[in-house]
Amino acid sequence: MRNLITRSISGFVYVSLFLFAIWFDAKSYIAITTLFAAICIWEFSKIVQFKNFIPYILLAVAIFYFPHKVSEKVIVFLLVATLLCSIRLIYNLYNKNNKYPKANIDKFDLAVRYIILPFSFLISIPFIFGSYQPEIVISILIFIWVNDSFAYLVGKNFGKRKLFVSVSPKKTIEGFVGGWIFSLIAAYFISQQHAGSEIQLVDWIIIASILSVFGTIGDLVESKFKRQANVKDSGTIMPGHGGMLDRLDSLFFAAPFVFLYLYFFI
């Protein structure tokens, strides 16, 4: 009972702080997301046993210059670099014999392409149509939370077939499908709330699907890192929930894919 109360309080504080920062103004959104990114770098560095201050400097530089102070060619280059890293990490899920990363250069590379650049794209998403539009980020968070919640509920009550037992034994195919279906339902209601915006119903459906698929993969990727390090949680900053990396792995892993769709297809 005490653990449930602790978990509820820390979750409420986290959600309230994040939502308030997003709605208040662009600066507060950038500030809170940058803080979360820095914590994720710190937690990831502990998991893979990497000690280096340069990623924090690169994070500050990336947030300052990205995306309004760099050219479209640079954005495309960084996006490709990020997506290639994501593909590498997806491949690593199926590689049972090779522990990745081992070398410090790989750990540094992941700090940049697995965390810093995805968070940079996440910060850029509400500015993608010129002005700051916090409702886009709020909608993305709703999709993530709906997908996670219903994947858990459906999986717990109806799950039989394991999704990726070697990395996350509790995830099921039924849970994944359930989370995706309810995300699509959420996409319909969100489209009704934002009728007349640049993003139409079909776009919300595609975005919800991207978040469902790649958000789930992002959670598996982080679980693989923790399994290799033989740790349960990435940190203890959120009592009852674990670390910030545990809370945001789905969000920042899927962010570059959402940015790709918004930037090139809308």
Buried (B, 14 or more C-beta within 10 A) or exposed (E): EEEEEBBEEBBEEBEEBBBEBBEEEBEBBBBBBBEBBBBBBBBBBBBBEBEEEEBBEBBBEBBEEBBEEEEEEEBEEBBEBBBEBBEBBBEBBEEEEEEBBEEEEBBBBBBBBBBBBBBBBBBBBBBBBEEBBBBBBBBBBBBBBBBBEBBBBBBEEEBEEBBBEEBBEEBBBBBBBBBBBBBBEBBEEBBEEBEEBEBBBEBBBBBBBBBBBBBBBBBBBBBBBBEBBEBEBBBEBBEBBBBBBBBBBBBBBBBBBBBBBBBEEE
